[in-house]
Amino acid sequence: MTHRIVFLDRDTIAPHVNVRQPDFPHEWVVYDRTPPELVAERLNGASIAITNKAPIRADTLDGLDDLKMIAVAATGTDVLDVEACNARGIVISNIRGYAENTVPEHAFALILALRRSIVGYRRDVAAGKWLEADQFCFFDHPIEDLAGKQLGILGEGVLGSSVAAIAENGFRMKAAFLDHAYVTDEARKSKTFLALPDLLATSDVLTVHCPLTPDTHHLLDIDAFKQMKPNALVVNTARGAVIKEEDLAKAVEDGMIAGAGIDVLASEPPSNDHPYMKLLERPNFILTPHVAWASTEAMQTLSDQMIDNIENFVNGNPTNVVSK
């Protein structure tokens, strides 16, 4: 059998990253990006689909009788109707473990930039303020150490645990995780877990590394921000909708918290009237365009694992299978 493989959105992987083709007979069709209304048409006759952000919903699947496998070029599967795929016998494989360096490093880049007021001081120097200073330095933006402070972490998986290791080993911080009903006994032996009110009240930095679920949707809202220290920071490199975005904007504007570093939004790219857009000139707010995952090394690992998943499926040994 010659498989027809359709990659719906190649542009979601940087052009300098090599996406090798599978080592079996196939037809390889690549689109830079695919709008939702063209997904069904482009997957017509395909036995294997590759997607990162192009959605494949139940109504799309109705006419795709040849489709046997979907390789997701990401860990999250929000773009798929997993239940509908499972019901039709379509195997879904996702990517795992590829971002354990890049996401934690990006999270700490945001934390350090905010805690050391890097953005504010850089802007002041670029504006000529240092040239006009009366002494060797000036103190227009607050700087605080990380050592001895508490890092609150939402999500104790690979990424959350990696962030905790950087915090504890690199910066002598104390790591505490959000407690929830699914924490394993094994995790409790090696990690500190706190109920949400306690985690909010005691953390100097709060960083998000949990999946978006009904339980985590808008978990951080105005009530949560009111419980935090006024000098606390919020960082999100996970899923945008874990935070109620208009509430975070208000918390930053009103000084409920000291600042925020955000890499993900509930809807991407943002519109001009997104609540974060009015914060962009603030030195205590940093918005990056969903690139925490996108180191060259991580993207190459993702690409290789994606093709491995496809080859393993064709060889009868599917890997990283997603089901509900």
ChimeraX commands (.cxc) that place a marker at each C-alpha (Angstrom):
marker #1 position 0.00,0.00,0.00 radius 0.5
marker #1 position 1.24,3.46,-0.92 radius 0.5
marker #1 position 0.16,5.90,1.78 radius 0.5
marker #1 position -0.95,9.40,0.93 radius 0.5
marker #1 position 0.46,11.64,3.69 radius 0.5
marker #1 position -0.85,15.21,3.91 radius 0.5
marker #1 position 0.94,17.75,6.12 radius 0.5
marker #1 position -1.63,20.48,6.69 radius 0.5
marker #1 position 0.57,23.18,8.24 radius 0.5
marker #1 position 4.31,22.83,7.60 radius 0.5
marker #1 position 4.86,26.48,8.54 radius 0.5
marker #1 position 4.28,25.59,12.21 radius 0.5
marker #1 position 7.78,24.10,12.18 radius 0.5
marker #1 position 10.60,26.51,11.37 radius 0.5
marker #1 position 11.97,26.25,7.82 radius 0.5
marker #1 position 15.52,25.52,9.01 radius 0.5
marker #1 position 14.33,22.34,10.75 radius 0.5
marker #1 position 14.61,19.20,8.65 radius 0.5
marker #1 position 11.38,17.24,8.29 radius 0.5
marker #1 position 12.48,13.96,6.78 radius 0.5
marker #1 position 10.06,11.86,4.77 radius 0.5
marker #1 position 9.05,8.39,6.05 radius 0.5
marker #1 position 10.99,5.34,4.94 radius 0.5
marker #1 position 8.20,3.49,3.15 radius 0.5
marker #1 position 6.33,3.97,-0.16 radius 0.5
marker #1 position 4.20,7.08,0.07 radius 0.5
marker #1 position 2.87,10.21,-1.58 radius 0.5
marker #1 position 3.97,13.32,0.32 radius 0.5
marker #1 position 1.73,16.40,0.11 radius 0.5
marker #1 position 2.66,19.53,2.04 radius 0.5
marker #1 position 0.74,22.76,2.64 radius 0.5
marker #1 position 2.26,25.76,4.37 radius 0.5
marker #1 position -0.98,26.28,6.31 radius 0.5
marker #1 position -4.59,25.16,5.99 radius 0.5
marker #1 position -7.66,27.15,7.06 radius 0.5
marker #1 position -10.42,25.13,8.74 radius 0.5
marker #1 position -12.71,25.30,5.73 radius 0.5
marker #1 position -10.11,23.54,3.52 radius 0.5
marker #1 position -9.11,20.72,5.87 radius 0.5
marker #1 position -11.63,18.18,4.57 radius 0.5
marker #1 position -10.84,18.94,0.93 radius 0.5
marker #1 position -7.08,18.63,1.42 radius 0.5
marker #1 position -7.36,15.40,3.40 radius 0.5
marker #1 position -9.56,13.74,0.77 radius 0.5
marker #1 position -7.88,10.44,-0.12 radius 0.5
marker #1 position -5.23,10.77,2.60 radius 0.5
marker #1 position -4.47,7.78,4.80 radius 0.5
marker #1 position -2.21,9.78,7.14 radius 0.5
marker #1 position -2.65,13.39,8.20 radius 0.5
marker #1 position -0.10,15.61,9.92 radius 0.5
marker #1 position -1.39,18.64,11.79 radius 0.5
marker #1 position -0.25,21.04,14.44 radius 0.5
marker #1 position -2.97,23.70,14.55 radius 0.5
marker #1 position -5.25,22.85,11.62 radius 0.5
marker #1 position -8.44,21.50,13.28 radius 0.5
marker #1 position -9.87,18.08,12.47 radius 0.5
marker #1 position -13.37,17.81,13.94 radius 0.5
marker #1 position -16.08,15.16,13.81 radius 0.5
marker #1 position -17.90,16.75,10.85 radius 0.5
marker #1 position -14.62,16.87,8.92 radius 0.5
marker #1 position -14.05,13.16,9.49 radius 0.5
marker #1 position -17.41,12.15,8.05 radius 0.5
marker #1 position -16.16,12.17,4.46 radius 0.5
marker #1 position -12.61,10.92,5.10 radius 0.5
marker #1 position -13.02,7.16,4.82 radius 0.5
marker #1 position -9.36,6.61,3.87 radius 0.5
marker #1 position -7.93,8.35,6.91 radius 0.5
marker #1 position -6.28,5.85,9.27 radius 0.5
marker #1 position -3.81,7.89,11.29 radius 0.5
marker #1 position -3.30,11.48,12.49 radius 0.5
marker #1 position 0.19,12.52,13.53 radius 0.5
marker #1 position -0.05,15.60,15.73 radius 0.5
marker #1 position 3.05,17.80,15.49 radius 0.5
marker #1 position 2.60,18.84,19.12 radius 0.5
marker #1 position 1.78,17.43,22.53 radius 0.5
marker #1 position -1.67,19.00,22.89 radius 0.5
marker #1 position -4.55,17.51,20.93 radius 0.5
marker #1 position -7.09,20.32,21.35 radius 0.5
marker #1 position -7.33,20.67,17.56 radius 0.5
marker #1 position -8.77,17.17,17.22 radius 0.5
marker #1 position -12.03,15.55,18.16 radius 0.5
marker #1 position -10.26,12.66,19.87 radius 0.5
marker #1 position -13.47,10.83,20.75 radius 0.5
marker #1 position -14.68,10.93,17.14 radius 0.5
marker #1 position -11.31,9.69,15.89 radius 0.5
marker #1 position -11.29,6.83,18.40 radius 0.5
marker #1 position -14.84,5.88,17.40 radius 0.5
marker #1 position -13.76,5.66,13.75 radius 0.5
marker #1 position -10.62,3.66,14.54 radius 0.5
marker #1 position -8.30,6.50,13.51 radius 0.5
marker #1 position -5.04,6.28,15.44 radius 0.5
marker #1 position -3.77,9.54,16.92 radius 0.5
marker #1 position -0.11,9.92,17.88 radius 0.5
marker #1 position 1.31,13.01,19.54 radius 0.5
marker #1 position 4.75,14.29,20.53 radius 0.5
marker #1 position 6.11,13.75,24.03 radius 0.5
marker #1 position 9.13,14.80,26.03 radius 0.5
marker #1 position 10.61,17.09,23.36 radius 0.5
marker #1 position 10.30,20.40,25.25 radius 0.5
marker #1 position 11.77,19.54,28.63 radius 0.5
marker #1 position 14.65,22.00,28.08 radius 0.5
marker #1 position 13.23,24.71,25.86 radius 0.5
marker #1 position 10.01,25.52,27.78 radius 0.5
marker #1 position 11.59,25.66,31.25 radius 0.5
marker #1 position 14.45,27.78,29.90 radius 0.5
marker #1 position 11.98,30.20,28.32 radius 0.5
marker #1 position 9.96,30.35,31.52 radius 0.5
marker #1 position 13.07,31.30,33.44 radius 0.5
marker #1 position 14.07,33.82,30.78 radius 0.5
marker #1 position 10.75,35.56,31.46 radius 0.5
marker #1 position 11.15,35.25,35.22 radius 0.5
marker #1 position 14.66,36.70,35.17 radius 0.5
marker #1 position 13.78,39.50,32.77 radius 0.5
marker #1 position 10.87,40.55,34.99 radius 0.5
marker #1 position 12.54,40.06,38.39 radius 0.5
marker #1 position 15.64,42.00,37.26 radius 0.5
marker #1 position 13.59,44.64,35.37 radius 0.5
marker #1 position 15.66,44.01,32.23 radius 0.5
marker #1 position 13.04,45.47,29.87 radius 0.5
marker #1 position 12.70,48.71,31.80 radius 0.5
marker #1 position 16.42,49.32,32.16 radius 0.5
marker #1 position 17.13,48.46,28.53 radius 0.5
marker #1 position 14.47,50.92,27.38 radius 0.5
marker #1 position 15.87,53.64,29.64 radius 0.5
marker #1 position 19.41,53.12,28.35 radius 0.5
marker #1 position 18.19,53.15,24.74 radius 0.5
marker #1 position 16.35,56.42,25.50 radius 0.5
marker #1 position 19.60,58.01,26.70 radius 0.5
marker #1 position 18.78,58.11,30.40 radius 0.5
marker #1 position 22.12,56.64,31.49 radius 0.5
marker #1 position 23.94,59.31,29.52 radius 0.5
marker #1 position 22.10,61.91,31.56 radius 0.5
marker #1 position 22.53,60.23,34.95 radius 0.5
marker #1 position 24.26,62.09,37.79 radius 0.5
marker #1 position 26.06,58.96,38.98 radius 0.5
marker #1 position 27.20,55.55,37.78 radius 0.5
marker #1 position 23.71,53.96,37.96 radius 0.5
marker #1 position 20.05,54.72,38.62 radius 0.5
marker #1 position 17.24,52.87,40.37 radius 0.5
marker #1 position 14.04,53.49,38.44 radius 0.5
marker #1 position 12.88,49.85,38.41 radius 0.5
marker #1 position 12.80,47.31,41.26 radius 0.5
marker #1 position 15.23,44.37,41.28 radius 0.5
marker #1 position 14.77,41.35,43.54 radius 0.5
marker #1 position 16.74,38.16,44.07 radius 0.5
marker #1 position 15.24,34.75,43.37 radius 0.5
marker #1 position 17.30,32.95,46.02 radius 0.5
marker #1 position 15.21,31.94,48.99 radius 0.5
marker #1 position 11.91,32.74,47.27 radius 0.5
marker #1 position 9.08,30.33,46.50 radius 0.5
marker #1 position 8.29,29.26,42.95 radius 0.5
marker #1 position 4.67,28.11,42.71 radius 0.5
marker #1 position 4.11,25.65,39.87 radius 0.5
marker #1 position 0.82,24.61,38.29 radius 0.5
marker #1 position 1.53,21.17,36.84 radius 0.5
marker #1 position 3.94,18.55,38.19 radius 0.5
marker #1 position 4.65,16.78,34.88 radius 0.5
marker #1 position 7.91,16.78,32.93 radius 0.5
marker #1 position 7.89,20.54,32.31 radius 0.5
marker #1 position 6.80,21.57,35.79 radius 0.5
marker #1 position 9.35,19.24,37.34 radius 0.5
marker #1 position 12.10,20.57,35.06 radius 0.5
marker #1 position 11.27,24.13,36.08 radius 0.5
marker #1 position 11.41,23.07,39.73 radius 0.5
marker #1 position 14.86,21.55,39.22 radius 0.5
marker #1 position 16.17,24.77,37.66 radius 0.5
marker #1 position 14.65,26.80,40.50 radius 0.5
marker #1 position 16.05,24.66,43.28 radius 0.5
marker #1 position 19.45,23.76,41.83 radius 0.5
marker #1 position 20.19,26.91,39.89 radius 0.5
marker #1 position 18.66,29.67,41.98 radius 0.5
marker #1 position 18.19,28.16,45.44 radius 0.5
marker #1 position 14.46,28.75,45.28 radius 0.5
marker #1 position 11.82,26.63,47.02 radius 0.5
marker #1 position 9.46,24.85,44.62 radius 0.5
marker #1 position 5.85,24.13,45.54 radius 0.5
marker #1 position 3.24,22.53,43.30 radius 0.5
marker #1 position -0.53,22.91,43.08 radius 0.5
marker #1 position -2.30,20.09,44.89 radius 0.5
marker #1 position -5.14,18.31,43.10 radius 0.5
marker #1 position -7.06,15.06,43.16 radius 0.5
marker #1 position -4.80,13.24,40.69 radius 0.5
marker #1 position -1.45,13.71,42.41 radius 0.5
marker #1 position 0.18,10.29,42.81 radius 0.5
marker #1 position 1.52,8.95,46.07 radius 0.5
marker #1 position 4.93,8.69,44.42 radius 0.5
marker #1 position 4.91,12.41,43.54 radius 0.5
marker #1 position 4.03,13.35,47.10 radius 0.5
marker #1 position 7.18,11.63,48.35 radius 0.5
marker #1 position 9.49,14.01,46.51 radius 0.5
marker #1 position 7.51,17.21,45.97 radius 0.5
marker #1 position 5.73,19.80,48.08 radius 0.5
marker #1 position 2.04,20.26,47.22 radius 0.5
marker #1 position -0.14,23.13,48.41 radius 0.5
marker #1 position -3.85,23.86,48.00 radius 0.5
marker #1 position -4.51,26.70,45.58 radius 0.5
marker #1 position -5.21,29.41,48.22 radius 0.5
marker #1 position -1.96,28.56,50.02 radius 0.5
marker #1 position 0.04,28.38,46.80 radius 0.5
marker #1 position -1.27,31.78,45.69 radius 0.5
marker #1 position -0.64,33.44,49.04 radius 0.5
marker #1 position 2.91,32.16,49.53 radius 0.5
marker #1 position 4.46,32.13,46.03 radius 0.5
marker #1 position 6.79,34.88,44.87 radius 0.5
marker #1 position 6.57,33.62,41.28 radius 0.5
marker #1 position 3.73,31.53,39.87 radius 0.5
marker #1 position 4.37,29.62,36.65 radius 0.5
marker #1 position 1.87,27.60,34.60 radius 0.5
marker #1 position 2.79,24.17,33.17 radius 0.5
marker #1 position -0.53,22.30,33.31 radius 0.5
marker #1 position -2.83,21.20,30.47 radius 0.5
marker #1 position -6.02,23.07,29.67 radius 0.5
marker #1 position -8.95,21.09,31.07 radius 0.5
marker #1 position -12.37,22.03,32.46 radius 0.5
marker #1 position -10.72,22.11,35.90 radius 0.5
marker #1 position -7.89,24.45,34.84 radius 0.5
marker #1 position -9.87,26.74,32.51 radius 0.5
marker #1 position -9.62,30.29,33.97 radius 0.5
marker #1 position -8.07,28.82,37.10 radius 0.5
marker #1 position -6.19,32.09,37.52 radius 0.5
marker #1 position -8.78,34.87,37.63 radius 0.5
marker #1 position -9.21,38.15,39.48 radius 0.5
marker #1 position -10.00,36.34,42.74 radius 0.5
marker #1 position -6.77,34.38,42.43 radius 0.5
marker #1 position -4.70,37.49,41.70 radius 0.5
marker #1 position -6.17,39.25,44.74 radius 0.5
marker #1 position -4.80,36.43,46.91 radius 0.5
marker #1 position -1.24,36.83,45.61 radius 0.5
marker #1 position 1.58,38.94,47.00 radius 0.5
marker #1 position 1.73,42.41,45.41 radius 0.5
marker #1 position 5.35,41.76,44.40 radius 0.5
marker #1 position 4.58,38.35,42.85 radius 0.5
marker #1 position 5.05,37.49,39.18 radius 0.5
marker #1 position 2.86,35.32,36.92 radius 0.5
marker #1 position 4.35,33.36,34.01 radius 0.5
marker #1 position 2.44,31.23,31.50 radius 0.5
marker #1 position 4.10,29.03,28.87 radius 0.5
marker #1 position 1.37,26.35,28.88 radius 0.5
marker #1 position -2.13,27.22,27.63 radius 0.5
marker #1 position -3.53,30.73,27.45 radius 0.5
marker #1 position -7.00,29.99,28.80 radius 0.5
marker #1 position -5.67,28.71,32.14 radius 0.5
marker #1 position -5.57,32.46,32.84 radius 0.5
marker #1 position -8.60,34.71,32.48 radius 0.5
marker #1 position -6.81,37.20,30.30 radius 0.5
marker #1 position -8.82,40.34,31.01 radius 0.5
marker #1 position -8.38,39.68,34.73 radius 0.5
marker #1 position -4.60,39.37,34.42 radius 0.5
marker #1 position -4.49,42.64,32.48 radius 0.5
marker #1 position -6.41,44.34,35.29 radius 0.5
marker #1 position -4.16,42.77,37.94 radius 0.5
marker #1 position -1.06,44.15,36.22 radius 0.5
marker #1 position -2.61,47.58,35.61 radius 0.5
marker #1 position -3.89,47.92,39.18 radius 0.5
marker #1 position -0.71,46.65,40.82 radius 0.5
marker #1 position -2.28,43.56,42.35 radius 0.5
marker #1 position 0.83,41.72,41.14 radius 0.5
marker #1 position 4.28,42.99,40.15 radius 0.5
marker #1 position 4.23,41.76,36.56 radius 0.5
marker #1 position 3.64,38.94,34.11 radius 0.5
marker #1 position 5.43,37.05,31.36 radius 0.5
marker #1 position 3.13,35.39,28.84 radius 0.5
marker #1 position 3.91,33.16,25.86 radius 0.5
marker #1 position 0.46,31.71,25.12 radius 0.5
marker #1 position -3.01,33.12,24.50 radius 0.5
marker #1 position -6.47,31.61,24.50 radius 0.5
marker #1 position -6.76,32.56,20.82 radius 0.5
marker #1 position -3.69,33.02,18.64 radius 0.5
marker #1 position -2.66,35.29,17.04 radius 0.5
marker #1 position -4.28,38.05,19.15 radius 0.5
marker #1 position -6.66,40.70,17.90 radius 0.5
marker #1 position -5.89,44.41,18.23 radius 0.5
marker #1 position -8.31,44.70,21.13 radius 0.5
marker #1 position -6.88,41.82,23.13 radius 0.5
marker #1 position -6.49,42.94,26.77 radius 0.5
marker #1 position -2.76,42.25,26.70 radius 0.5
marker #1 position -2.16,44.67,23.84 radius 0.5
marker #1 position -2.59,47.67,26.14 radius 0.5
marker #1 position 0.15,46.33,28.42 radius 0.5
marker #1 position 2.91,46.05,25.84 radius 0.5
marker #1 position 4.59,49.35,26.72 radius 0.5
marker #1 position 4.81,48.42,30.38 radius 0.5
marker #1 position 8.27,47.34,31.57 radius 0.5
marker #1 position 6.70,44.75,33.88 radius 0.5
marker #1 position 4.82,42.86,31.15 radius 0.5
marker #1 position 6.39,40.65,28.50 radius 0.5
marker #1 position 4.47,38.92,25.70 radius 0.5
marker #1 position 6.24,36.45,23.42 radius 0.5
marker #1 position 4.53,34.79,20.41 radius 0.5
marker #1 position 4.12,31.16,21.57 radius 0.5
marker #1 position 7.80,30.35,21.04 radius 0.5
marker #1 position 8.75,28.80,24.40 radius 0.5
marker #1 position 8.69,25.38,22.68 radius 0.5
marker #1 position 10.62,26.50,19.62 radius 0.5
marker #1 position 14.33,26.02,20.22 radius 0.5
marker #1 position 16.05,24.53,17.20 radius 0.5
marker #1 position 16.89,21.40,19.17 radius 0.5
marker #1 position 13.32,20.92,20.41 radius 0.5
marker #1 position 11.79,21.40,16.97 radius 0.5
marker #1 position 14.19,18.89,15.44 radius 0.5
marker #1 position 13.32,16.37,18.16 radius 0.5
marker #1 position 9.62,17.02,17.51 radius 0.5
marker #1 position 10.02,16.55,13.77 radius 0.5
marker #1 position 11.98,13.31,14.13 radius 0.5
marker #1 position 9.53,11.90,16.68 radius 0.5
marker #1 position 6.59,12.80,14.45 radius 0.5
marker #1 position 8.00,10.81,11.54 radius 0.5
marker #1 position 8.95,7.98,13.91 radius 0.5
marker #1 position 5.31,7.85,15.01 radius 0.5
marker #1 position 4.17,7.57,11.40 radius 0.5
marker #1 position 6.70,4.86,10.56 radius 0.5
marker #1 position 5.80,2.91,13.70 radius 0.5
marker #1 position 2.10,3.07,12.81 radius 0.5
marker #1 position 2.73,1.77,9.30 radius 0.5
marker #1 position 4.94,-1.00,10.75 radius 0.5
marker #1 position 2.10,-2.09,13.01 radius 0.5
marker #1 position 3.54,-0.75,16.28 radius 0.5
marker #1 position 1.93,2.66,16.85 radius 0.5
marker #1 position 3.60,4.87,19.45 radius 0.5
marker #1 position 2.44,7.83,21.58 radius 0.5
marker #1 position -1.16,6.85,20.98 radius 0.5
marker #1 position -3.77,9.30,22.31 radius 0.5
marker #1 position -7.17,8.06,23.43 radius 0.5
marker #1 position -9.95,9.18,25.73 radius 0.5
marker link #1:1,2 radius 0.2
marker link #1:2,3 radius 0.2
marker link #1:3,4 radius 0.2
marker link #1:4,5 radius 0.2
marker link #1:5,6 radius 0.2
marker link #1:6,7 radius 0.2
marker link #1:7,8 radius 0.2
marker link #1:8,9 radius 0.2
marker link #1:9,10 radius 0.2
marker link #1:10,11 radius 0.2
marker link #1:11,12 radius 0.2
marker link #1:12,13 radius 0.2
marker link #1:13,14 radius 0.2
marker link #1:14,15 radius 0.2
marker link #1:15,16 radius 0.2
marker link #1:16,17 radius 0.2
marker link #1:17,18 radius 0.2
marker link #1:18,19 radius 0.2
marker link #1:19,20 radius 0.2
marker link #1:20,21 radius 0.2
marker link #1:21,22 radius 0.2
marker link #1:22,23 radius 0.2
marker link #1:23,24 radius 0.2
marker link #1:24,25 radius 0.2
marker link #1:25,26 radius 0.2
marker link #1:26,27 radius 0.2
marker link #1:27,28 radius 0.2
marker link #1:28,29 radius 0.2
marker link #1:29,30 radius 0.2
marker link #1:30,31 radius 0.2
marker link #1:31,32 radius 0.2
marker link #1:32,33 radius 0.2
marker link #1:33,34 radius 0.2
marker link #1:34,35 radius 0.2
marker link #1:35,36 radius 0.2
marker link #1:36,37 radius 0.2
marker link #1:37,38 radius 0.2
marker link #1:38,39 radius 0.2
marker link #1:39,40 radius 0.2
marker link #1:40,41 radius 0.2
marker link #1:41,42 radius 0.2
marker link #1:42,43 radius 0.2
marker link #1:43,44 radius 0.2
marker link #1:44,45 radius 0.2
marker link #1:45,46 radius 0.2
marker link #1:46,47 radius 0.2
marker link #1:47,48 radius 0.2
marker link #1:48,49 radius 0.2
marker link #1:49,50 radius 0.2
marker link #1:50,51 radius 0.2
marker link #1:51,52 radius 0.2
marker link #1:52,53 radius 0.2
marker link #1:53,54 radius 0.2
marker link #1:54,55 radius 0.2
marker link #1:55,56 radius 0.2
marker link #1:56,57 radius 0.2
marker link #1:57,58 radius 0.2
marker link #1:58,59 radius 0.2
marker link #1:59,60 radius 0.2
marker link #1:60,61 radius 0.2
marker link #1:61,62 radius 0.2
marker link #1:62,63 radius 0.2
marker link #1:63,64 radius 0.2
marker link #1:64,65 radius 0.2
marker link #1:65,66 radius 0.2
marker link #1:66,67 radius 0.2
marker link #1:67,68 radius 0.2
marker link #1:68,69 radius 0.2
marker link #1:69,70 radius 0.2
marker link #1:70,71 radius 0.2
marker link #1:71,72 radius 0.2
marker link #1:72,73 radius 0.2
marker link #1:73,74 radius 0.2
marker link #1:74,75 radius 0.2
marker link #1:75,76 radius 0.2
marker link #1:76,77 radius 0.2
marker link #1:77,78 radius 0.2
marker link #1:78,79 radius 0.2
marker link #1:79,80 radius 0.2
marker link #1:80,81 radius 0.2
marker link #1:81,82 radius 0.2
marker link #1:82,83 radius 0.2
marker link #1:83,84 radius 0.2
marker link #1:84,85 radius 0.2
marker link #1:85,86 radius 0.2
marker link #1:86,87 radius 0.2
marker link #1:87,88 radius 0.2
marker link #1:88,89 radius 0.2
marker link #1:89,90 radius 0.2
marker link #1:90,91 radius 0.2
marker link #1:91,92 radius 0.2
marker link #1:92,93 radius 0.2
marker link #1:93,94 radius 0.2
marker link #1:94,95 radius 0.2
marker link #1:95,96 radius 0.2
marker link #1:96,97 radius 0.2
marker link #1:97,98 radius 0.2
marker link #1:98,99 radius 0.2
marker link #1:99,100 radius 0.2
marker link #1:100,101 radius 0.2
marker link #1:101,102 radius 0.2
marker link #1:102,103 radius 0.2
marker link #1:103,104 radius 0.2
marker link #1:104,105 radius 0.2
marker link #1:105,106 radius 0.2
marker link #1:106,107 radius 0.2
marker link #1:107,108 radius 0.2
marker link #1:108,109 radius 0.2
marker link #1:109,110 radius 0.2
marker link #1:110,111 radius 0.2
marker link #1:111,112 radius 0.2
marker link #1:112,113 radius 0.2
marker link #1:113,114 radius 0.2
marker link #1:114,115 radius 0.2
marker link #1:115,116 radius 0.2
marker link #1:116,117 radius 0.2
marker link #1:117,118 radius 0.2
marker link #1:118,119 radius 0.2
marker link #1:119,120 radius 0.2
marker link #1:120,121 radius 0.2
marker link #1:121,122 radius 0.2
marker link #1:122,123 radius 0.2
marker link #1:123,124 radius 0.2
marker link #1:124,125 radius 0.2
marker link #1:125,126 radius 0.2
marker link #1:126,127 radius 0.2
marker link #1:127,128 radius 0.2
marker link #1:128,129 radius 0.2
marker link #1:129,130 radius 0.2
marker link #1:130,131 radius 0.2
marker link #1:131,132 radius 0.2
marker link #1:132,133 radius 0.2
marker link #1:133,134 radius 0.2
marker link #1:134,135 radius 0.2
marker link #1:135,136 radius 0.2
marker link #1:136,137 radius 0.2
marker link #1:137,138 radius 0.2
marker link #1:138,139 radius 0.2
marker link #1:139,140 radius 0.2
marker link #1:140,141 radius 0.2
marker link #1:141,142 radius 0.2
marker link #1:142,143 radius 0.2
marker link #1:143,144 radius 0.2
marker link #1:144,145 radius 0.2
marker link #1:145,146 radius 0.2
marker link #1:146,147 radius 0.2
marker link #1:147,148 radius 0.2
marker link #1:148,149 radius 0.2
marker link #1:149,150 radius 0.2
marker link #1:150,151 radius 0.2
marker link #1:151,152 radius 0.2
marker link #1:152,153 radius 0.2
marker link #1:153,154 radius 0.2
marker link #1:154,155 radius 0.2
marker link #1:155,156 radius 0.2
marker link #1:156,157 radius 0.2
marker link #1:157,158 radius 0.2
marker link #1:158,159 radius 0.2
marker link #1:159,160 radius 0.2
marker link #1:160,161 radius 0.2
marker link #1:161,162 radius 0.2
marker link #1:162,163 radius 0.2
marker link #1:163,164 radius 0.2
marker link #1:164,165 radius 0.2
marker link #1:165,166 radius 0.2
marker link #1:166,167 radius 0.2
marker link #1:167,168 radius 0.2
marker link #1:168,169 radius 0.2
marker link #1:169,170 radius 0.2
marker link #1:170,171 radius 0.2
marker link #1:171,172 radius 0.2
marker link #1:172,173 radius 0.2
marker link #1:173,174 radius 0.2
marker link #1:174,175 radius 0.2
marker link #1:175,176 radius 0.2
marker link #1:176,177 radius 0.2
marker link #1:177,178 radius 0.2
marker link #1:178,179 radius 0.2
marker link #1:179,180 radius 0.2
marker link #1:180,181 radius 0.2
marker link #1:181,182 radius 0.2
marker link #1:182,183 radius 0.2
marker link #1:183,184 radius 0.2
marker link #1:184,185 radius 0.2
marker link #1:185,186 radius 0.2
marker link #1:186,187 radius 0.2
marker link #1:187,188 radius 0.2
marker link #1:188,189 radius 0.2
marker link #1:189,190 radius 0.2
marker link #1:190,191 radius 0.2
marker link #1:191,192 radius 0.2
marker link #1:192,193 radius 0.2
marker link #1:193,194 radius 0.2
marker link #1:194,195 radius 0.2
marker link #1:195,196 radius 0.2
marker link #1:196,197 radius 0.2
marker link #1:197,198 radius 0.2
marker link #1:198,199 radius 0.2
marker link #1:199,200 radius 0.2
marker link #1:200,201 radius 0.2
marker link #1:201,202 radius 0.2
marker link #1:202,203 radius 0.2
marker link #1:203,204 radius 0.2
marker link #1:204,205 radius 0.2
marker link #1:205,206 radius 0.2
marker link #1:206,207 radius 0.2
marker link #1:207,208 radius 0.2
marker link #1:208,209 radius 0.2
marker link #1:209,210 radius 0.2
marker link #1:210,211 radius 0.2
marker link #1:211,212 radius 0.2
marker link #1:212,213 radius 0.2
marker link #1:213,214 radius 0.2
marker link #1:214,215 radius 0.2
marker link #1:215,216 radius 0.2
marker link #1:216,217 radius 0.2
marker link #1:217,218 radius 0.2
marker link #1:218,219 radius 0.2
marker link #1:219,220 radius 0.2
marker link #1:220,221 radius 0.2
marker link #1:221,222 radius 0.2
marker link #1:222,223 radius 0.2
marker link #1:223,224 radius 0.2
marker link #1:224,225 radius 0.2
marker link #1:225,226 radius 0.2
marker link #1:226,227 radius 0.2
marker link #1:227,228 radius 0.2
marker link #1:228,229 radius 0.2
marker link #1:229,230 radius 0.2
marker link #1:230,231 radius 0.2
marker link #1:231,232 radius 0.2
marker link #1:232,233 radius 0.2
marker link #1:233,234 radius 0.2
marker link #1:234,235 radius 0.2
marker link #1:235,236 radius 0.2
marker link #1:236,237 radius 0.2
marker link #1:237,238 radius 0.2
marker link #1:238,239 radius 0.2
marker link #1:239,240 radius 0.2
marker link #1:240,241 radius 0.2
marker link #1:241,242 radius 0.2
marker link #1:242,243 radius 0.2
marker link #1:243,244 radius 0.2
marker link #1:244,245 radius 0.2
marker link #1:245,246 radius 0.2
marker link #1:246,247 radius 0.2
marker link #1:247,248 radius 0.2
marker link #1:248,249 radius 0.2
marker link #1:249,250 radius 0.2
marker link #1:250,251 radius 0.2
marker link #1:251,252 radius 0.2
marker link #1:252,253 radius 0.2
marker link #1:253,254 radius 0.2
marker link #1:254,255 radius 0.2
marker link #1:255,256 radius 0.2
marker link #1:256,257 radius 0.2
marker link #1:257,258 radius 0.2
marker link #1:258,259 radius 0.2
marker link #1:259,260 radius 0.2
marker link #1:260,261 radius 0.2
marker link #1:261,262 radius 0.2
marker link #1:262,263 radius 0.2
marker link #1:263,264 radius 0.2
marker link #1:264,265 radius 0.2
marker link #1:265,266 radius 0.2
marker link #1:266,267 radius 0.2
marker link #1:267,268 radius 0.2
marker link #1:268,269 radius 0.2
marker link #1:269,270 radius 0.2
marker link #1:270,271 radius 0.2
marker link #1:271,272 radius 0.2
marker link #1:272,273 radius 0.2
marker link #1:273,274 radius 0.2
marker link #1:274,275 radius 0.2
marker link #1:275,276 radius 0.2
marker link #1:276,277 radius 0.2
marker link #1:277,278 radius 0.2
marker link #1:278,279 radius 0.2
marker link #1:279,280 radius 0.2
marker link #1:280,281 radius 0.2
marker link #1:281,282 radius 0.2
marker link #1:282,283 radius 0.2
marker link #1:283,284 radius 0.2
marker link #1:284,285 radius 0.2
marker link #1:285,286 radius 0.2
marker link #1:286,287 radius 0.2
marker link #1:287,288 radius 0.2
marker link #1:288,289 radius 0.2
marker link #1:289,290 radius 0.2
marker link #1:290,291 radius 0.2
marker link #1:291,292 radius 0.2
marker link #1:292,293 radius 0.2
marker link #1:293,294 radius 0.2
marker link #1:294,295 radius 0.2
marker link #1:295,296 radius 0.2
marker link #1:296,297 radius 0.2
marker link #1:297,298 radius 0.2
marker link #1:298,299 radius 0.2
marker link #1:299,300 radius 0.2
marker link #1:300,301 radius 0.2
marker link #1:301,302 radius 0.2
marker link #1:302,303 radius 0.2
marker link #1:303,304 radius 0.2
marker link #1:304,305 radius 0.2
marker link #1:305,306 radius 0.2
marker link #1:306,307 radius 0.2
marker link #1:307,308 radius 0.2
marker link #1:308,309 radius 0.2
marker link #1:309,310 radius 0.2
marker link #1:310,311 radius 0.2
marker link #1:311,312 radius 0.2
marker link #1:312,313 radius 0.2
marker link #1:313,314 radius 0.2
marker link #1:314,315 radius 0.2
marker link #1:315,316 radius 0.2
marker link #1:316,317 radius 0.2
marker link #1:317,318 radius 0.2
marker link #1:318,319 radius 0.2
marker link #1:319,320 radius 0.2
marker link #1:320,321 radius 0.2
marker link #1:321,322 radius 0.2
marker link #1:322,323 radius 0.2
marker link #1:323,324 radius 0.2
view
